[in-house]
Amino acid sequence: MPTNDFGQPIGAALPDWTGRPHPPRTSTAGRFCRVEPLDPRAHGDDLYDCIGAPANHDGRWTYLFYGPFDSRRSFQNWLDQVAAGEDPLFFAIVDRRGRAVGVAAYMRIDPASGVIEIGHLNFSRHLQRTAAATEAMYLMMRRAFDELGYRRYEWKCDSLNAPSRRAALRFGFTYEGLFRQAVVYKQRTRDTTWFSIVDSEWPSRRAAFEAWLSPDNIDASGTQCQPLSAFMPYNRNRILEA
């Protein structure tokens, strides 16, 4: 471990480090989906039909800071508001039929330190448990690490949101701990669970995603032969939270 002139341990030197770019408002695509900058006009009707309409208020808004919405207009107002922001930077997840079936966002973007978080996930029933859902997360990770050169990719959630915690572990994140009474939202308290992937771990995670998404493992209909866990490297610290 390096030390300074006073004999104190210090972090590894990064003499060539420079701040990273802010994520661009551009699309990225895979076999099963496209991740597009959120466009309230182009994506609004699809998103209302699959996540915004009262008929879809099936608990999906419980752990989000906003929603559910009581009308098409109020949902559209929310889309207009979040689509205009730079942090969080919202994207629509569009399936192979051209339908917007969910949203995700980069948030808490820290270009100077190379840290970025994925959040605001809201996947419709058309996206949940599909190859497109996993591919969308892979595409957003790939952009952060490979295209933009970020060092740390974060996932945080309400500690009571068991599906979100399971998803983080499935995607290869490492559990980092619990921040008690970290947030107040919707007039209730929240303990926040933290997960991350860092750049040194990304090559093995990327290889796992790519092997899982390969036509050798997932056919054109999206049916898998083996689960993602069969390809993801074992990491004791990653599963401590499970």
GROMACS elastic network, one bead per residue, 0.5 to 0.9 nm:
[ bonds ]
;  ai    aj funct       b0    kb
    1     9     6  0.64903   500
    1    10     6  0.72914   500
    1    11     6  0.76659   500
    1    12     6  0.75364   500
    2     7     6  0.88697   500
    2     8     6  0.82997   500
    2     9     6  0.58080   500
    2    10     6  0.57410   500
    2    11     6  0.68309   500
    2    12     6  0.65243   500
    2    13     6  0.83222   500
    3     6     6  0.75323   500
    3     7     6  0.52824   500
    3     8     6  0.50566   500
    3    10     6  0.53504   500
    3    11     6  0.82322   500
    4     7     6  0.53220   500
    4     8     6  0.54986   500
    4     9     6  0.66337   500
    4    10     6  0.66578   500
    5     8     6  0.74341   500
    6     9     6  0.89000   500
   10    13     6  0.85147   500
   11    14     6  0.89581   500
   13    16     6  0.88696   500
   14    17     6  0.53897   500
   14    18     6  0.89830   500
   15    18     6  0.87760   500
   17    20     6  0.89646   500
   18   111     6  0.89798   500
   18   112     6  0.72777   500
   18   113     6  0.85092   500
   18   114     6  0.88099   500
   19   110     6  0.86981   500
   19   111     6  0.53342   500
   19   113     6  0.64706   500
   19   114     6  0.65717   500
   19   150     6  0.88424   500
   20    23     6  0.89219   500
   20   110     6  0.84001   500
   20   112     6  0.63690   500
   20   113     6  0.78270   500
   20   114     6  0.59331   500
   20   148     6  0.63216   500
   20   149     6  0.64442   500
   20   150     6  0.65580   500
   21    24     6  0.81621   500
   21   111     6  0.61560   500
   21   112     6  0.88148   500
   21   114     6  0.88164   500
   21   148     6  0.62305   500
   21   149     6  0.83259   500
   21   150     6  0.87890   500
   22    86     6  0.88412   500
   22   109     6  0.75302   500
   22   110     6  0.83315   500
   22   111     6  0.62689   500
   22   148     6  0.79562   500
   23    26     6  0.85156   500
   23    86     6  0.89007   500
   23    89     6  0.81297   500
   23   106     6  0.80176   500
   23   109     6  0.85879   500
   23   143     6  0.81799   500
   23   144     6  0.75676   500
   23   148     6  0.72424   500
   24    27     6  0.86892   500
   24    37     6  0.88714   500
   25    36     6  0.78911   500
   25    37     6  0.55364   500
   25    38     6  0.87840   500
   25    89     6  0.81899   500
   25    90     6  0.89957   500
   25    91     6  0.85366   500
   26    35     6  0.85054   500
   26    36     6  0.65138   500
   26    37     6  0.61409   500
   27    34     6  0.68576   500
   27    35     6  0.55046   500
   27    37     6  0.63634   500
   27    91     6  0.86230   500
   28    33     6  0.87873   500
   28    34     6  0.57748   500
   28    35     6  0.53684   500
   28    36     6  0.67562   500
   28   139     6  0.68699   500
   28   140     6  0.82218   500
   28   143     6  0.83100   500
   29    32     6  0.79937   500
   29    33     6  0.60070   500
   29    35     6  0.61823   500
   29    36     6  0.84492   500
   29   135     6  0.89872   500
   29   136     6  0.83119   500
   29   139     6  0.72815   500
   30    33     6  0.56192   500
   30    34     6  0.62876   500
   30    35     6  0.87143   500
   30   132     6  0.84961   500
   30   135     6  0.69906   500
   30   136     6  0.79982   500
   30   139     6  0.74083   500
   31    34     6  0.83810   500
   31    96     6  0.81863   500
   31   132     6  0.80430   500
   31   135     6  0.81091   500
   31   213     6  0.83526   500
   31   220     6  0.85583   500
   32    94     6  0.87923   500
   32    95     6  0.63534   500
   32    96     6  0.58969   500
   32   131     6  0.67279   500
   32   133     6  0.86420   500
   32   135     6  0.70779   500
   32   136     6  0.84961   500
   32   220     6  0.86158   500
   32   222     6  0.78262   500
   33    93     6  0.67247   500
   33    94     6  0.54999   500
   33    96     6  0.56725   500
   33    97     6  0.89787   500
   33    98     6  0.86000   500
   33   131     6  0.87279   500
   33   132     6  0.54131   500
   33   133     6  0.81433   500
   33   135     6  0.71682   500
   33   136     6  0.67199   500
   34    92     6  0.81746   500
   34    93     6  0.59171   500
   34    94     6  0.51355   500
   34    95     6  0.65554   500
   34    96     6  0.77972   500
   34    98     6  0.86703   500
   34   132     6  0.86205   500
   34   136     6  0.72713   500
   34   139     6  0.86734   500
   35    38     6  0.88371   500
   35    91     6  0.62187   500
   35    92     6  0.58042   500
   35    94     6  0.62724   500
   35    95     6  0.89685   500
   35   103     6  0.87614   500
   35   104     6  0.88063   500
   35   136     6  0.64853   500
   35   139     6  0.76265   500
   35   140     6  0.78992   500
   36    39     6  0.81938   500
   36    90     6  0.87320   500
   36    91     6  0.53083   500
   36    92     6  0.52541   500
   36    93     6  0.64439   500
   36    94     6  0.72482   500
   37    83     6  0.79855   500
   37    89     6  0.80963   500
   37    90     6  0.63531   500
   37    92     6  0.61216   500
   37    93     6  0.88863   500
   38    41     6  0.89717   500
   38    42     6  0.82747   500
   38    43     6  0.70040   500
   38    44     6  0.89478   500
   38    79     6  0.81381   500
   38    82     6  0.85650   500
   38    83     6  0.56997   500
   38    84     6  0.89576   500
   38    89     6  0.84825   500
   38    90     6  0.56096   500
   38    93     6  0.86613   500
   38   103     6  0.79203   500
   39    42     6  0.53395   500
   39    43     6  0.56477   500
   39    44     6  0.73639   500
   39    79     6  0.81154   500
   39    80     6  0.82231   500
   39    83     6  0.66319   500
   39    91     6  0.81972   500
   39    92     6  0.77981   500
   40    43     6  0.54156   500
   40    45     6  0.84640   500
   40    76     6  0.69771   500
   40    77     6  0.89460   500
   40    79     6  0.55785   500
   40    80     6  0.58273   500
   40    83     6  0.69067   500
   41    44     6  0.54594   500
   41    45     6  0.78040   500
   41    76     6  0.87638   500
   41    80     6  0.87152   500
   42    45     6  0.75771   500
   42    46     6  0.83941   500
   42   100     6  0.88231   500
   43    46     6  0.55920   500
   43    47     6  0.60676   500
   43    48     6  0.85493   500
   43    92     6  0.73154   500
   43    94     6  0.88130   500
   43    99     6  0.78166   500
   43   100     6  0.58017   500
   43   101     6  0.89483   500
   44    47     6  0.52487   500
   44    48     6  0.60063   500
   44    49     6  0.85187   500
   44    75     6  0.84560   500
   44    76     6  0.66538   500
   44    79     6  0.73372   500
   44   100     6  0.83115   500
   45    48     6  0.51920   500
   45    49     6  0.61344   500
   45    50     6  0.87170   500
   45    72     6  0.87373   500
   45    76     6  0.88599   500
   45   100     6  0.86719   500
   46    49     6  0.51725   500
   46    50     6  0.62808   500
   46    51     6  0.84672   500
   46    99     6  0.62119   500
   46   100     6  0.54818   500
   46   101     6  0.68968   500
   47    50     6  0.52166   500
   47    51     6  0.56233   500
   47    52     6  0.62652   500
   47    53     6  0.85755   500
   47    92     6  0.85942   500
   47    99     6  0.84134   500
   47   100     6  0.59281   500
   47   101     6  0.61720   500
   47   102     6  0.67146   500
   47   103     6  0.83572   500
   47   124     6  0.84065   500
   48    51     6  0.55127   500
   48    53     6  0.53340   500
   48    56     6  0.89285   500
   48    72     6  0.69335   500
   48    75     6  0.70975   500
   48    76     6  0.81445   500
   49    52     6  0.62154   500
   49    53     6  0.57173   500
   49    55     6  0.87321   500
   49    56     6  0.80286   500
   50    53     6  0.70318   500
   50    55     6  0.88748   500
   50    56     6  0.66645   500
   50   100     6  0.84496   500
   50   101     6  0.64338   500
   50   102     6  0.78977   500
   50   123     6  0.87138   500
   50   124     6  0.56038   500
   50   125     6  0.73938   500
   50   126     6  0.77261   500
   51    54     6  0.84303   500
   51    55     6  0.85670   500
   51    56     6  0.55313   500
   51    57     6  0.74003   500
   51    60     6  0.80166   500
   51   101     6  0.78695   500
   51   102     6  0.73975   500
   51   122     6  0.75149   500
   51   123     6  0.75450   500
   51   124     6  0.56054   500
   51   125     6  0.83699   500
   52    55     6  0.81843   500
   52    56     6  0.64483   500
   52    57     6  0.74107   500
   52    67     6  0.85682   500
   52    68     6  0.71668   500
   52    69     6  0.65464   500
   52    70     6  0.85358   500
   52    71     6  0.83007   500
   52    72     6  0.76304   500
   52    75     6  0.63927   500
   53    56     6  0.55165   500
   53    57     6  0.70835   500
   53    68     6  0.85646   500
   53    69     6  0.73849   500
   53    70     6  0.75958   500
   53    71     6  0.71354   500
   53    72     6  0.70957   500
   53    75     6  0.82979   500
   54    57     6  0.52465   500
   54    58     6  0.86541   500
   54    68     6  0.77050   500
   54    69     6  0.72138   500
   54    70     6  0.65095   500
   54    71     6  0.77038   500
   55    58     6  0.76729   500
   56    59     6  0.83835   500
   56    60     6  0.80574   500
   56   124     6  0.84034   500
   57    60     6  0.64232   500
   57    61     6  0.71471   500
   57    68     6  0.66471   500
   57    69     6  0.86783   500
   58    61     6  0.78888   500
   58    62     6  0.88892   500
   59    62     6  0.53373   500
   59    63     6  0.83095   500
   59    68     6  0.89912   500
   60    63     6  0.73433   500
   60    64     6  0.79289   500
   60    68     6  0.83945   500
   60   122     6  0.69443   500
   60   123     6  0.82630   500
   60   124     6  0.85644   500
   61    64     6  0.52291   500
   61    65     6  0.79039   500
   61    66     6  0.70853   500
   61    67     6  0.57003   500
   61    68     6  0.57337   500
   61   122     6  0.80859   500
   62    65     6  0.81346   500
   62    66     6  0.86145   500
   62    67     6  0.80962   500
   62    68     6  0.82670   500
   63    66     6  0.86272   500
   63   157     6  0.79406   500
   63   158     6  0.66062   500
   63   160     6  0.86665   500
   63   161     6  0.69624   500
   64    67     6  0.72117   500
   64   120     6  0.70544   500
   64   121     6  0.85970   500
   64   122     6  0.87826   500
   64   158     6  0.89452   500
   64   185     6  0.86358   500
   64   186     6  0.89321   500
   65   120     6  0.88338   500
   65   185     6  0.61169   500
   65   186     6  0.67804   500
   66    69     6  0.84692   500
   66    78     6  0.89542   500
   66   185     6  0.87972   500
   66   186     6  0.79272   500
   67    70     6  0.85278   500
   67    75     6  0.83798   500
   67    78     6  0.89165   500
   68    75     6  0.83772   500
   69    72     6  0.77213   500
   69    73     6  0.87340   500
   69    74     6  0.60012   500
   69    75     6  0.56079   500
   69    78     6  0.87844   500
   70    73     6  0.84261   500
   70    74     6  0.67033   500
   70    75     6  0.76434   500
   71    74     6  0.53333   500
   71    75     6  0.63058   500
   71    76     6  0.85962   500
   72    75     6  0.51771   500
   72    76     6  0.60872   500
   72    77     6  0.86148   500
   73    76     6  0.50123   500
   73    77     6  0.61075   500
   73    78     6  0.86399   500
   74    77     6  0.50330   500
   74    78     6  0.63480   500
   74    79     6  0.87562   500
   75    78     6  0.51300   500
   75    79     6  0.63279   500
   75    80     6  0.87193   500
   76    80     6  0.61013   500
   76    81     6  0.85381   500
   77    80     6  0.50969   500
   77    81     6  0.61964   500
   77    82     6  0.87741   500
   78    81     6  0.51089   500
   78    82     6  0.62332   500
   78    83     6  0.84223   500
   79    82     6  0.53973   500
   79    83     6  0.58453   500
   79    84     6  0.85470   500
   80    83     6  0.53657   500
   80    84     6  0.64295   500
   81    84     6  0.56169   500
   81    85     6  0.71096   500
   82    85     6  0.54566   500
   82    86     6  0.86254   500
   82    87     6  0.89422   500
   82    88     6  0.75106   500
   82    89     6  0.76618   500
   82    90     6  0.67564   500
   83    86     6  0.82081   500
   83    88     6  0.88334   500
   83    89     6  0.72130   500
   83    90     6  0.59854   500
   83    91     6  0.81515   500
   84    89     6  0.82922   500
   84    90     6  0.87056   500
   85    88     6  0.62176   500
   85    89     6  0.59996   500
   85    90     6  0.77788   500
   86    90     6  0.81100   500
   86   106     6  0.89104   500
   86   107     6  0.85119   500
   87    90     6  0.81779   500
   87   105     6  0.83734   500
   87   106     6  0.69619   500
   87   107     6  0.52240   500
   87   108     6  0.64953   500
   87   109     6  0.65947   500
   88   105     6  0.59118   500
   88   106     6  0.55273   500
   88   108     6  0.68496   500
   88   109     6  0.77782   500
   88   119     6  0.83927   500
   88   120     6  0.84533   500
   89   104     6  0.84360   500
   89   105     6  0.51658   500
   89   106     6  0.51771   500
   89   107     6  0.63338   500
   90   103     6  0.69960   500
   90   104     6  0.58825   500
   90   106     6  0.66616   500
   90   107     6  0.85681   500
   90   120     6  0.81476   500
   91   102     6  0.85950   500
   91   103     6  0.56459   500
   91   104     6  0.54361   500
   91   105     6  0.57525   500
   91   106     6  0.83496   500
   92   100     6  0.60462   500
   92   101     6  0.74426   500
   92   102     6  0.58776   500
   92   104     6  0.65708   500
   92   105     6  0.86025   500
   93    99     6  0.82530   500
   93   100     6  0.55546   500
   93   101     6  0.58595   500
   93   102     6  0.51318   500
   93   103     6  0.56279   500
   93   104     6  0.74312   500
   93   123     6  0.85391   500
   93   127     6  0.86369   500
   93   132     6  0.84741   500
   93   133     6  0.82583   500
   93   136     6  0.69199   500
   94    97     6  0.78475   500
   94    98     6  0.57117   500
   94    99     6  0.52174   500
   94   101     6  0.58435   500
   94   102     6  0.73641   500
   94   103     6  0.89211   500
   94   132     6  0.87366   500
   95    98     6  0.53838   500
   95    99     6  0.54709   500
   95   100     6  0.64890   500
   95   101     6  0.67543   500
   95   126     6  0.88916   500
   95   127     6  0.81099   500
   95   132     6  0.70391   500
   96    99     6  0.73942   500
   96   132     6  0.88663   500
   97   100     6  0.89910   500
  100   103     6  0.80601   500
  101   122     6  0.88351   500
  101   123     6  0.65856   500
  101   124     6  0.56380   500
  101   125     6  0.81132   500
  101   126     6  0.62983   500
  101   127     6  0.60167   500
  102   121     6  0.75672   500
  102   122     6  0.55034   500
  102   124     6  0.56109   500
  102   126     6  0.85438   500
  102   127     6  0.68928   500
  102   133     6  0.88010   500
  103   120     6  0.71811   500
  103   121     6  0.57704   500
  103   122     6  0.53820   500
  103   123     6  0.65003   500
  103   124     6  0.88541   500
  104   118     6  0.71855   500
  104   119     6  0.60389   500
  104   120     6  0.53030   500
  104   122     6  0.66664   500
  104   123     6  0.83579   500
  104   136     6  0.89014   500
  104   137     6  0.87598   500
  105   117     6  0.82339   500
  105   118     6  0.58313   500
  105   119     6  0.53525   500
  105   120     6  0.56783   500
  105   121     6  0.70708   500
  106   109     6  0.69158   500
  106   116     6  0.66884   500
  106   117     6  0.56371   500
  106   119     6  0.63130   500
  106   120     6  0.82787   500
  106   140     6  0.84527   500
  107   110     6  0.88106   500
  107   116     6  0.63513   500
  107   117     6  0.51427   500
  107   118     6  0.61466   500
  107   119     6  0.65614   500
  107   120     6  0.84746   500
  108   115     6  0.79118   500
  108   116     6  0.59844   500
  108   117     6  0.59092   500
  108   118     6  0.86066   500
  109   114     6  0.80759   500
  109   115     6  0.62247   500
  109   117     6  0.66922   500
  110   113     6  0.57003   500
  110   114     6  0.58165   500
  110   115     6  0.50669   500
  110   116     6  0.61108   500
  111   115     6  0.64636   500
  111   116     6  0.78219   500
  111   150     6  0.76699   500
  112   115     6  0.79633   500
  113   150     6  0.80647   500
  113   151     6  0.77210   500
  113   152     6  0.86640   500
  114   148     6  0.88646   500
  114   149     6  0.72821   500
  114   151     6  0.50529   500
  114   152     6  0.63750   500
  114   153     6  0.86706   500
  115   150     6  0.59853   500
  115   151     6  0.60357   500
  115   153     6  0.60736   500
  115   154     6  0.75875   500
  116   144     6  0.76400   500
  116   150     6  0.72304   500
  116   151     6  0.83991   500
  116   152     6  0.63919   500
  116   153     6  0.51617   500
  116   154     6  0.61656   500
  117   152     6  0.82415   500
  117   153     6  0.54749   500
  117   155     6  0.58813   500
  117   156     6  0.79123   500
  117   196     6  0.86424   500
  118   121     6  0.79381   500
  118   137     6  0.86796   500
  118   140     6  0.82261   500
  118   141     6  0.85876   500
  118   153     6  0.72981   500
  118   154     6  0.62423   500
  118   155     6  0.57689   500
  118   156     6  0.80917   500
  119   122     6  0.89535   500
  119   154     6  0.86989   500
  119   155     6  0.68398   500
  119   156     6  0.74436   500
  119   157     6  0.84156   500
  123   126     6  0.77287   500
  123   127     6  0.56259   500
  123   128     6  0.58113   500
  123   133     6  0.77227   500
  124   127     6  0.52944   500
  124   128     6  0.61494   500
  125   128     6  0.52262   500
  125   129     6  0.82812   500
  126   129     6  0.85176   500
  126   130     6  0.79451   500
  127   130     6  0.56961   500
  127   131     6  0.82655   500
  127   132     6  0.65976   500
  127   133     6  0.56376   500
  128   131     6  0.87666   500
  128   132     6  0.84499   500
  128   133     6  0.62367   500
  129   132     6  0.83415   500
  129   133     6  0.66856   500
  129   134     6  0.80380   500
  130   133     6  0.53831   500
  130   134     6  0.69461   500
  130   135     6  0.87472   500
  130   222     6  0.69466   500
  130   223     6  0.84794   500
  131   134     6  0.53983   500
  131   135     6  0.60195   500
  131   136     6  0.85595   500
  131   213     6  0.75330   500
  131   218     6  0.80083   500
  131   222     6  0.55853   500
  131   223     6  0.77867   500
  131   224     6  0.81648   500
  132   136     6  0.59463   500
  132   137     6  0.86858   500
  132   222     6  0.80247   500
  133   136     6  0.52687   500
  133   137     6  0.66663   500
  133   138     6  0.88733   500
  134   137     6  0.52750   500
  134   138     6  0.63092   500
  134   139     6  0.87159   500
  134   171     6  0.79905   500
  134   209     6  0.82768   500
  134   213     6  0.86577   500
  135   139     6  0.60593   500
  135   140     6  0.86285   500
  135   209     6  0.78683   500
  135   213     6  0.73164   500
  136   139     6  0.51055   500
  136   140     6  0.63232   500
  136   141     6  0.86744   500
  137   140     6  0.52345   500
  137   141     6  0.62052   500
  137   142     6  0.85487   500
  137   171     6  0.81776   500
  138   141     6  0.50993   500
  138   142     6  0.59770   500
  138   143     6  0.85713   500
  138   171     6  0.84684   500
  138   206     6  0.75837   500
  138   209     6  0.67075   500
  138   210     6  0.85541   500
  139   142     6  0.50638   500
  139   143     6  0.62418   500
  139   144     6  0.87297   500
  140   143     6  0.52087   500
  140   144     6  0.63448   500
  140   145     6  0.87953   500
  141   144     6  0.51134   500
  141   145     6  0.61453   500
  141   146     6  0.80953   500
  141   153     6  0.75363   500
  141   202     6  0.86657   500
  141   206     6  0.85461   500
  142   145     6  0.53386   500
  142   146     6  0.53191   500
  142   147     6  0.68589   500
  142   148     6  0.87236   500
  142   202     6  0.87398   500
  142   206     6  0.75546   500
  143   146     6  0.55769   500
  143   148     6  0.61558   500
  143   149     6  0.82800   500
  143   150     6  0.89680   500
  144   147     6  0.61096   500
  144   148     6  0.51671   500
  144   149     6  0.62703   500
  144   150     6  0.55916   500
  144   151     6  0.85025   500
  144   152     6  0.87753   500
  144   153     6  0.76370   500
  145   148     6  0.57874   500
  145   150     6  0.50136   500
  145   151     6  0.68823   500
  145   152     6  0.81651   500
  145   153     6  0.81597   500
  145   198     6  0.88370   500
  145   199     6  0.67564   500
  145   202     6  0.74661   500
  146   149     6  0.56034   500
  146   150     6  0.79187   500
  147   150     6  0.85604   500
  149   199     6  0.83488   500
  150   153     6  0.74442   500
  150   198     6  0.85055   500
  150   199     6  0.72256   500
  151   197     6  0.85108   500
  151   198     6  0.55775   500
  151   200     6  0.81529   500
  152   196     6  0.67957   500
  152   197     6  0.59367   500
  152   199     6  0.61470   500
  153   173     6  0.87702   500
  153   195     6  0.85614   500
  153   196     6  0.54908   500
  153   197     6  0.52259   500
  153   198     6  0.61905   500
  153   199     6  0.81761   500
  154   173     6  0.81819   500
  154   194     6  0.74246   500
  154   195     6  0.58525   500
  154   197     6  0.65809   500
  154   198     6  0.85821   500
  155   165     6  0.89866   500
  155   168     6  0.68782   500
  155   173     6  0.77316   500
  155   193     6  0.83637   500
  155   194     6  0.61633   500
  155   195     6  0.50289   500
  155   196     6  0.58793   500
  155   197     6  0.85762   500
  156   159     6  0.86731   500
  156   164     6  0.85719   500
  156   165     6  0.84716   500
  156   168     6  0.87115   500
  156   192     6  0.65043   500
  156   193     6  0.55683   500
  156   195     6  0.61271   500
  156   196     6  0.84551   500
  157   160     6  0.81628   500
  157   161     6  0.67070   500
  157   164     6  0.66611   500
  157   165     6  0.72044   500
  157   191     6  0.84165   500
  157   192     6  0.55534   500
  157   193     6  0.54642   500
  157   194     6  0.70055   500
  157   195     6  0.88240   500
  158   161     6  0.53501   500
  158   162     6  0.85190   500
  158   164     6  0.83027   500
  158   165     6  0.86432   500
  158   190     6  0.59424   500
  158   191     6  0.59144   500
  158   193     6  0.62138   500
  159   162     6  0.72598   500
  159   164     6  0.88319   500
  159   165     6  0.76304   500
  159   178     6  0.75359   500
  159   179     6  0.89360   500
  159   190     6  0.72586   500
  159   191     6  0.54891   500
  159   192     6  0.52280   500
  159   193     6  0.50733   500
  159   194     6  0.87842   500
  160   163     6  0.89405   500
  160   164     6  0.89487   500
  160   165     6  0.85851   500
  160   190     6  0.83282   500
  160   191     6  0.79422   500
  160   192     6  0.86439   500
  160   193     6  0.88026   500
  161   164     6  0.55442   500
  161   165     6  0.64746   500
  161   166     6  0.88849   500
  162   165     6  0.50903   500
  162   166     6  0.61726   500
  162   167     6  0.85926   500
  163   166     6  0.51349   500
  163   167     6  0.61317   500
  163   168     6  0.87257   500
  164   167     6  0.50433   500
  164   168     6  0.62648   500
  164   169     6  0.87894   500
  165   168     6  0.52605   500
  165   169     6  0.65132   500
  165   170     6  0.87322   500
  165   175     6  0.89339   500
  165   193     6  0.78487   500
  165   195     6  0.86351   500
  165   241     6  0.82589   500
  165   242     6  0.79634   500
  166   169     6  0.52634   500
  166   170     6  0.61422   500
  166   171     6  0.86652   500
  166   242     6  0.73222   500
  167   171     6  0.61315   500
  167   172     6  0.87589   500
  167   173     6  0.88577   500
  168   171     6  0.52122   500
  168   172     6  0.65646   500
  168   173     6  0.54066   500
  168   174     6  0.79559   500
  168   175     6  0.83845   500
  168   195     6  0.70435   500
  168   196     6  0.85172   500
  169   172     6  0.52443   500
  169   173     6  0.52347   500
  169   174     6  0.68321   500
  169   175     6  0.75948   500
  169   195     6  0.82944   500
  169   238     6  0.65762   500
  169   239     6  0.67440   500
  169   241     6  0.84629   500
  169   242     6  0.77668   500
  170   173     6  0.74259   500
  170   228     6  0.71792   500
  170   229     6  0.65742   500
  170   232     6  0.81723   500
  171   205     6  0.79262   500
  171   209     6  0.83297   500
  171   228     6  0.79248   500
  171   229     6  0.84471   500
  171   232     6  0.80520   500
  172   196     6  0.85726   500
  172   197     6  0.72864   500
  172   205     6  0.63403   500
  172   208     6  0.89419   500
  172   229     6  0.85947   500
  172   232     6  0.65798   500
  172   233     6  0.79408   500
  172   235     6  0.85736   500
  172   238     6  0.71861   500
  173   195     6  0.56646   500
  173   196     6  0.50765   500
  173   197     6  0.51844   500
  173   198     6  0.88666   500
  173   205     6  0.89193   500
  173   238     6  0.62212   500
  173   239     6  0.89088   500
  174   194     6  0.84916   500
  174   195     6  0.52151   500
  174   196     6  0.53437   500
  174   197     6  0.63327   500
  174   235     6  0.78165   500
  174   236     6  0.87825   500
  174   237     6  0.61407   500
  174   239     6  0.71953   500
  174   240     6  0.85017   500
  174   241     6  0.87535   500
  175   178     6  0.89517   500
  175   193     6  0.78572   500
  175   194     6  0.61771   500
  175   196     6  0.68726   500
  175   237     6  0.65470   500
  175   238     6  0.52178   500
  175   239     6  0.69719   500
  175   240     6  0.67717   500
  175   241     6  0.59866   500
  175   242     6  0.87867   500
  176   193     6  0.76459   500
  176   194     6  0.53216   500
  176   195     6  0.52627   500
  176   196     6  0.71849   500
  176   237     6  0.81584   500
  176   238     6  0.82568   500
  176   241     6  0.85015   500
  177   192     6  0.84677   500
  177   193     6  0.59541   500
  177   194     6  0.55454   500
  177   195     6  0.74958   500
  177   241     6  0.81080   500
  178   191     6  0.67313   500
  178   192     6  0.57075   500
  178   194     6  0.62960   500
  179   182     6  0.56570   500
  179   190     6  0.88572   500
  179   191     6  0.56547   500
  179   192     6  0.50696   500
  179   193     6  0.63911   500
  179   194     6  0.76733   500
  180   183     6  0.85150   500
  180   190     6  0.73974   500
  180   192     6  0.65441   500
  180   193     6  0.86838   500
  181   184     6  0.76537   500
  181   189     6  0.60828   500
  181   190     6  0.54308   500
  181   192     6  0.75248   500
  182   189     6  0.76966   500
  182   190     6  0.60239   500
  182   191     6  0.54827   500
  182   192     6  0.61230   500
  183   188     6  0.84635   500
  183   189     6  0.60119   500
  183   190     6  0.51138   500
  183   191     6  0.68848   500
  183   192     6  0.75472   500
  184   187     6  0.63787   500
  184   188     6  0.55635   500
  184   190     6  0.60054   500
  185   188     6  0.55005   500
  185   189     6  0.65017   500
  185   190     6  0.73444   500
  186   189     6  0.83341   500
  195   238     6  0.84585   500
  197   200     6  0.83616   500
  197   201     6  0.63437   500
  197   202     6  0.67290   500
  197   205     6  0.86723   500
  198   201     6  0.54920   500
  198   202     6  0.63656   500
  199   202     6  0.50563   500
  199   203     6  0.76767   500
  200   203     6  0.69739   500
  200   204     6  0.85467   500
  201   204     6  0.58951   500
  201   205     6  0.65068   500
  201   206     6  0.87671   500
  202   206     6  0.57956   500
  202   207     6  0.84174   500
  203   206     6  0.50742   500
  203   207     6  0.61390   500
  203   208     6  0.86498   500
  204   207     6  0.51211   500
  204   208     6  0.62847   500
  204   209     6  0.87987   500
  204   232     6  0.74825   500
  204   233     6  0.68534   500
  205   208     6  0.50596   500
  205   209     6  0.62810   500
  205   210     6  0.86068   500
  205   231     6  0.85888   500
  205   232     6  0.63577   500
  205   233     6  0.73838   500
  206   209     6  0.51801   500
  206   210     6  0.60988   500
  206   211     6  0.85176   500
  207   210     6  0.51423   500
  207   211     6  0.60228   500
  207   212     6  0.85034   500
  207   231     6  0.79822   500
  207   232     6  0.82298   500
  208   211     6  0.52048   500
  208   212     6  0.61222   500
  208   213     6  0.85464   500
  208   228     6  0.70679   500
  208   229     6  0.83761   500
  208   230     6  0.83247   500
  208   232     6  0.50870   500
  208   233     6  0.75967   500
  209   212     6  0.51182   500
  209   213     6  0.60094   500
  209   214     6  0.84526   500
  209   228     6  0.70716   500
  209   231     6  0.75661   500
  209   232     6  0.77501   500
  210   213     6  0.50453   500
  210   214     6  0.59076   500
  211   214     6  0.51728   500
  211   215     6  0.86714   500
  211   216     6  0.80461   500
  211   217     6  0.71898   500
  211   228     6  0.85329   500
  211   231     6  0.69467   500
  212   215     6  0.84042   500
  212   216     6  0.82568   500
  212   217     6  0.57542   500
  212   218     6  0.69702   500
  212   224     6  0.79256   500
  212   225     6  0.87066   500
  212   226     6  0.73837   500
  212   227     6  0.72386   500
  212   228     6  0.57369   500
  212   230     6  0.84283   500
  212   231     6  0.68232   500
  213   216     6  0.81353   500
  213   217     6  0.65014   500
  213   218     6  0.59464   500
  213   219     6  0.89356   500
  213   224     6  0.85172   500
  213   228     6  0.87563   500
  214   217     6  0.54153   500
  214   218     6  0.60404   500
  214   219     6  0.82393   500
  215   219     6  0.53799   500
  215   220     6  0.72975   500
  216   219     6  0.71515   500
  216   225     6  0.82753   500
  217   223     6  0.81764   500
  217   224     6  0.56124   500
  217   225     6  0.51720   500
  217   226     6  0.65174   500
  217   227     6  0.88679   500
  218   221     6  0.77357   500
  218   222     6  0.55614   500
  218   223     6  0.53263   500
  218   225     6  0.63398   500
  218   226     6  0.83384   500
  219   222     6  0.54110   500
  219   223     6  0.56125   500
  219   224     6  0.67866   500
  219   225     6  0.84857   500
  220   223     6  0.75051   500
  224   227     6  0.68240   500
  226   229     6  0.81148   500
  226   230     6  0.63939   500
  226   231     6  0.83992   500
  227   230     6  0.55917   500
  227   231     6  0.76277   500
  228   231     6  0.55368   500
  228   232     6  0.62960   500
  229   232     6  0.50058   500
  229   233     6  0.79372   500
  229   234     6  0.87601   500
  230   233     6  0.82146   500
  232   235     6  0.88477   500
  234   238     6  0.79692   500
  234   239     6  0.85932   500
  235   238     6  0.51300   500
  235   239     6  0.67750   500
  236   239     6  0.55029   500
  236   240     6  0.64209   500
  237   240     6  0.52915   500
  237   241     6  0.81273   500
  238   241     6  0.72782   500
  238   242     6  0.84402   500
  239   242     6  0.53244   500
